[in-house]
Amino acid sequence: MTLVVLAVLAWWMSPPSTLEDLARRERWRREHSPASARAFTDQDVAALPSRALPSIPQPADLERNASEPDALAKSAQPPDLTEGAVPAGRKDEAWWQARITSARALLERDQLLTDAMQTRINSLTNDVASRHDPARRALLIDERARSLIELDRLKKAVDADRKAIDDITESARKEGVPPGWVRGAF
């Protein structure tokens, strides 16, 4: 019995020599594998909610963005939810949650950029070590130095974002806001 099992395993593990051998193995695999537990039909697909298609930028949008270079940077900024933007009587739960959510989103974005910059620096360090061409190596060293400066700036931004979140929670505490308004908005 063990010889039969070993022979089948040896046959199965060796690469097929011909297309016929490949077809024979596939037929054997299908015969000995269990039947699928579920088959999807058109009714299953129709029951799923439809998703909106992504919008395709129109030429007019591209021209406007090209004429305004900071359009992408402006759209990435969180909404202005500073103390003076809303009168003191209108600071409700939605306002506090929007404020803390935008601050946490900015922190998450800056942390992601920091991690990406650290990965870039690690890659540049490896490239510098593996280059033998002095000119190319000098360019990589300069690029790594610029990346280190940017990483330092991003780390300071992450620290500022954490401080902003702490300031929001502290101001909420001082104003007597229920902790769930600020804590529960993830």
C-alpha positions in Angstrom: 0.0 0.0 0.0 2.8 2.4 0.9 4.5 1.7 -2.4 1.4 2.6 -4.3 1.1 5.9 -2.4 4.8 6.7 -2.9 4.4 5.9 -6.6 1.4 8.2 -7.0 3.2 11.0 -5.1 6.3 10.7 -7.2 4.2 10.8 -10.4 2.2 13.8 -9.0 5.3 15.8 -7.9 7.3 15.3 -11.1 6.6 17.8 -13.9 4.4 16.5 -16.7 6.3 15.4 -19.7 3.5 15.8 -22.3 0.3 17.6 -22.7 -1.5 14.2 -22.4 0.1 13.6 -19.1 -1.0 17.0 -17.9 -4.6 16.3 -19.0 -4.5 12.9 -17.2 -3.4 14.5 -14.0 -6.0 17.2 -14.2 -8.8 14.6 -14.8 -7.5 12.6 -11.8 -7.4 15.8 -9.6 -11.0 16.7 -10.6 -12.3 13.2 -9.9 -10.7 13.0 -6.4 -11.4 16.6 -5.2 -14.7 17.3 -3.4 -17.5 19.0 -5.2 -17.9 22.7 -4.6 -20.3 23.6 -1.8 -21.8 26.6 -3.6 -22.4 27.6 -7.2 -23.0 31.3 -8.0 -25.8 32.1 -10.4 -27.1 35.2 -12.0 -29.6 35.6 -9.3 -26.8 35.8 -6.7 -25.1 38.5 -8.6 -28.3 40.5 -9.1 -29.0 40.5 -5.3 -25.7 42.4 -4.6 -26.0 46.2 -4.3 -24.6 48.0 -7.3 -21.6 50.3 -6.8 -21.1 53.6 -8.4 -18.5 53.7 -11.1 -15.5 55.9 -10.5 -15.7 59.3 -12.1 -13.4 59.9 -15.0 -11.8 63.4 -15.1 -13.1 65.5 -17.9 -10.7 67.6 -20.1 -12.1 70.8 -18.5 -11.2 69.5 -15.0 -7.7 68.7 -16.2 -7.2 72.1 -17.6 -8.4 73.8 -14.5 -6.1 71.6 -12.3 -3.2 72.4 -14.6 -3.8 76.1 -14.3 -4.2 75.9 -10.5 -1.2 73.8 -9.2 -2.3 73.8 -5.6 -5.8 72.5 -6.3 -4.9 69.0 -5.2 -3.2 70.2 -2.0 -6.3 72.4 -1.2 -8.7 69.5 -1.7 -6.6 67.3 0.6 -6.8 69.7 3.5 -9.3 68.9 6.2 -12.3 71.2 6.7 -11.7 74.3 9.0 -13.2 73.4 12.3 -11.3 75.8 14.5 -12.8 77.4 17.6 -13.8 80.6 15.9 -15.5 78.9 12.9 -18.7 78.0 14.9 -20.4 80.0 17.7 -20.1 78.6 21.1 -23.8 77.6 21.3 -23.6 75.5 18.1 -20.9 73.1 19.2 -23.0 69.9 19.2 -22.0 66.2 18.9 -21.6 66.3 15.1 -19.3 69.3 15.3 -17.0 67.6 17.9 -17.0 64.3 16.0 -16.2 66.1 12.7 -13.4 68.0 14.4 -11.8 65.0 16.0 -12.3 62.8 12.9 -10.6 65.3 10.6 -7.7 65.6 13.1 -7.3 61.8 13.3 -7.5 61.5 9.5 -4.7 64.1 9.2 -2.6 62.2 11.7 -3.2 58.9 9.9 -2.2 60.5 6.6 1.0 62.0 8.0 1.9 58.7 9.6 1.4 56.9 6.3 3.6 59.4 4.6 6.2 59.1 7.3 6.3 55.3 6.9 6.6 55.7 3.1 9.4 58.2 3.4 11.3 55.8 5.8 10.9 53.0 3.3 12.3 55.3 0.6 15.3 56.2 2.8 16.0 52.5 3.5 15.9 51.8 -0.3 18.2 54.7 -1.0 20.6 53.6 1.7 20.7 50.1 0.0 21.2 51.7 -3.4 24.1 53.9 -2.2 25.8 50.9 -0.7 25.4 48.8 -3.9 26.6 51.5 -6.4 30.1 51.6 -7.6 29.7 54.6 -10.0 30.8 57.7 -8.0 28.6 60.1 -10.0 25.4 58.0 -9.5 26.3 57.3 -5.9 26.7 61.1 -5.3 23.2 61.7 -6.8 21.7 59.0 -4.5 23.4 60.5 -1.5 22.0 63.9 -2.3 18.5 62.4 -2.8 18.8 60.5 0.5 19.8 63.7 2.3 16.7 65.5 0.9 14.6 62.5 2.0 16.0 62.7 5.5 15.0 66.4 5.7 11.5 65.5 4.5 11.3 62.7 7.0 12.2 65.1 9.8 9.5 67.5 8.6 6.9 64.7 8.5 7.8 63.5 12.0 7.3 67.1 13.3 3.9 67.1 11.5 2.9 63.8 13.2 3.9 65.3 16.6 1.8 68.4 15.8 -1.2 66.2 14.8 -1.0 64.3 18.0 -0.8 67.6 20.0 -3.8 68.9 18.0 -5.8 65.7 19.0 -4.7 66.2 22.6 -5.8 69.8 22.5 -9.2 68.9 21.0 -9.8 66.4 23.8 -8.6 68.8 26.4 -10.8 71.6 25.2 -13.8 69.3 25.0 -13.1 68.3 28.6 -12.9 71.9 29.7 -16.2 72.7 28.0 -17.9 69.8 29.7 -18.5 67.8 26.5 -19.4 64.1 27.0 -16.3 61.9 26.4 -18.2 59.8 23.9 -18.5 62.7 21.5 -14.8 62.9 21.1 -13.7 59.3 21.9 -16.2 57.4 19.9 -15.5 59.1 16.5 -13.0 56.8 14.8 
